[in-house]
Amino acid sequence: MKVLVIGAQGQLGQCLIPRLDGYEVVAASRSELDLSKVTNIVPYIKDISPQYVINLSAYTAVDKAESEVELAHTINEHAVASIAQACRDIDCPLLHVSTDFVFGGDKSEPYAVDAACQPIGAYGKSKWAGEQAIARYKPQGSIIIRTAWLYSDVGANFMLSMLRLMNQRDKLGIVSDQIGTPTSAHSLARIIVRFLQQGGNGIYHWTDAGVASWYDFAVAIYEEGLVRGLVPPGVSIAPITTAEYPTPASRPAFSVLDKSRTYDAVQAPKIHWREELRQVLDRLADNS
Ligand SMILES: NC(=O)c1ccc[n+]([C@@H]2O[C@H](COP(=O)([O-])OP(=O)(O)OC[C@H]3O[C@@H](n4cnc5c(N)ncnc54)[C@H](OP(=O)(O)O)[C@@H]3O)[C@@H](O)[C@H]2O)c1
C-alpha cells in the first residue's frame, strides 16, 4: 500500500516512519510540499496518488500562533482542507492528528470525543478549524486522532527542554495547575499503525494512561533521568502557578482525554505515562 506521510520530519513523523516497514512510504517534508503554498497541495497529492494519507504536519508554535494567527490557520486549517479535498477526490483514507487544545479546559473529568470544543488560544482555534474542514470535505474515510503533551527522544518537546534546563540550573519552577497526560510520540505512532491496519472513522483520542501536572511530569523526568545519568544530582524543582509563569497563549487548565473509543476500536493497551517515559529515557540513554 502506498502511504503518503505529510510532516514526516516532525517529532511524530520521526517516530512513525521507522514503524511503516512493509508499506511503500512517500515521506513528505517541507522541502517536498510547503503547506503554506496551499494551491500546490491538491495537485501534489493527486500526482503521488497514494492509497492512504497520514497528516502529521502542523503549525505547532502555541505561543507564536497568538501573533501569527493567519499563518497558523493557513497550515492548520486551509492546508488541511486541501489535503481533505484531495483525499476525497481520489477516494483515499485520511488520518489526521489534532490536539487537546480544542477543549477549553474548564471540566474536571476526561473529555469525550463528542465533548464541545471551545479552544481558548489561536493554535487551538486553528486546529479545531482544521477538524471542521475534514468533517466538511472528507466526512467518510477519515480518522482524526486528538492527542496531548507529546514528547520523545527526538524533536522539540518538554522532556528534552527539561533535561537541558536540569543540566544548566539547580532550581526550576514548573507549573502545577495545568493537568493533562504526558504522551510518548512512540506510543502514538504505534496507535497510528494500528489504525492504518484496522481502519476507523471519525474522532478518536489518544494519550498514555494516567494524569499529571507539568510539575509532576518534570519531577518524573528528573527522577528517571537521574537513575540513567542524564541529569546531575541536586536540582530542586518547585511547583508554581500558571499566573506565576505567564505565556502569550492561554492553555487549558484540564485536558485529560477519554480514550475509551480508541481502546475499543484498535484494542490499544493502557500503558501509564511514567512507564512510557522510562522507555523514552532508556532510548535516549542508549543513544547518548
Ligand atoms: N507536540 C505536542 O505536544 C502536541 C500535542 C497535541 C497535538 N499535537 C499534534 O500532533 C501532531 C504532530 O506534532 P509534532 O509534535 O510532531 O509537531 P512538530 O515536531 O512541530 O512537527 C510538525 C511538522 O509540520 C511541519 N510543517 C509546519 N509548517 C509546514 C509547512 N508550511 N510546510 C510543510 N510542513 C510544515 C514541520 O516542518 P518543519 O520541520 O520543516 O518545520 C514539522 O515537520 C501535530 O498535528 C500537532 O498539532 C502535538
The ligand as a Tripos MOL2 file, in Angstrom:
@<TRIPOS>MOLECULE
LIG
   48    52     1     0     0
SMALL
NO_CHARGES

@<TRIPOS>ATOM
      1 N1          3.7040   18.3800   20.3540 N.am      1 LIG1
      2 C1          2.6400   18.2950   21.1400 C.2       1 LIG1
      3 O1          2.7340   18.4150   22.3670 O.2       1 LIG1
      4 C2          1.2960   18.0360   20.5370 C.ar      1 LIG1
      5 C3          0.1770   17.9610   21.3980 C.ar      1 LIG1
      6 C4         -1.0770   17.7120   20.8370 C.ar      1 LIG1
      7 C5         -1.2000   17.5350   19.4700 C.ar      1 LIG1
      8 N2         -0.0990   17.6320   18.6660 N.ar      1 LIG1
      9 C6         -0.2780   17.4400   17.2180 C.3       1 LIG1
     10 O2          0.4910   16.3130   16.8460 O.3       1 LIG1
     11 C7          0.9490   16.4760   15.5060 C.3       1 LIG1
     12 C8          2.4340   16.2240   15.4490 C.3       1 LIG1
     13 O3          3.0910   17.1470   16.3010 O.3       1 LIG1
     14 P1          4.6700   17.1640   16.4630 P.3       1 LIG1
     15 O4          4.9500   17.2500   17.9230 O.co2     1 LIG1
     16 O5          5.2890   16.0750   15.6560 O.co2     1 LIG1
     17 O6          4.9910   18.5830   15.8210 O.3       1 LIG1
     18 P2          6.3060   19.1150   15.0840 P.3       1 LIG1
     19 O7          7.5020   18.3800   15.5740 O.co2     1 LIG1
     20 O8          6.2600   20.6040   15.2220 O.co2     1 LIG1
     21 O9          6.0670   18.7080   13.5880 O.3       1 LIG1
     22 C9          5.2100   19.4280   12.7370 C.3       1 LIG1
     23 C10         5.6690   19.2370   11.3290 C.3       1 LIG1
     24 O10         4.8620   20.0960   10.4850 O.3       1 LIG1
     25 C11         5.7130   20.6410    9.5280 C.3       1 LIG1
     26 N3          5.2680   21.9130    8.9660 N.ar      1 LIG1
     27 C12         4.9480   23.0510    9.6190 C.ar      1 LIG1
     28 N4          4.7070   24.0280    8.7210 N.ar      1 LIG1
     29 C13         4.8770   23.4780    7.4960 C.ar      1 LIG1
     30 C14         4.7860   23.9640    6.1700 C.ar      1 LIG1
     31 N5          4.4870   25.2430    5.9050 N.pl3     1 LIG1
     32 N6          5.0180   23.1100    5.1450 N.ar      1 LIG1
     33 C15         5.3530   21.8330    5.3840 C.ar      1 LIG1
     34 N7          5.4680   21.3000    6.6070 N.ar      1 LIG1
     35 C16         5.2410   22.1270    7.6480 C.ar      1 LIG1
     36 C17         7.0240   20.8820   10.2550 C.3       1 LIG1
     37 O11         8.0450   21.0040    9.2960 O.3       1 LIG1
     38 P3          9.4350   21.6880    9.6580 P.3       1 LIG1
     39 O12        10.1590   20.6540   10.4780 O.co2     1 LIG1
     40 O13        10.0610   21.9460    8.3330 O.co2     1 LIG1
     41 O14         9.1110   22.9420   10.4320 O.co2     1 LIG1
     42 C18         7.1350   19.6230   11.1070 C.3       1 LIG1
     43 O15         7.7890   18.6010   10.4050 O.3       1 LIG1
     44 C19         0.5020   17.8750   15.0710 C.3       1 LIG1
     45 O16        -0.7010   17.7620   14.3600 O.3       1 LIG1
     46 C20         0.2350   18.5850   16.3860 C.3       1 LIG1
     47 O17        -0.7340   19.6060   16.2310 O.3       1 LIG1
     48 C21         1.1400   17.8630   19.1680 C.ar      1 LIG1
@<TRIPOS>BOND
     1     1     2 1
     2     2     3 2
     3     2     4 1
     4     4     5 ar
     5     4    48 ar
     6     5     6 ar
     7     6     7 ar
     8     7     8 ar
     9     8     9 1
    10     8    48 ar
    11     9    10 1
    12     9    46 1
    13    10    11 1
    14    11    12 1
    15    11    44 1
    16    12    13 1
    17    13    14 1
    18    14    15 2
    19    14    16 1
    20    14    17 1
    21    17    18 1
    22    18    19 2
    23    18    20 1
    24    18    21 1
    25    21    22 1
    26    22    23 1
    27    23    24 1
    28    23    42 1
    29    24    25 1
    30    25    26 1
    31    25    36 1
    32    26    27 ar
    33    26    35 ar
    34    27    28 ar
    35    28    29 ar
    36    29    30 ar
    37    29    35 ar
    38    30    31 1
    39    30    32 ar
    40    32    33 ar
    41    33    34 ar
    42    34    35 ar
    43    36    37 1
    44    36    42 1
    45    37    38 1
    46    38    39 2
    47    38    40 1
    48    38    41 1
    49    42    43 1
    50    44    45 1
    51    44    46 1
    52    46    47 1
@<TRIPOS>SUBSTRUCTURE
     1 LIG1         1 GROUP 0 **** ****
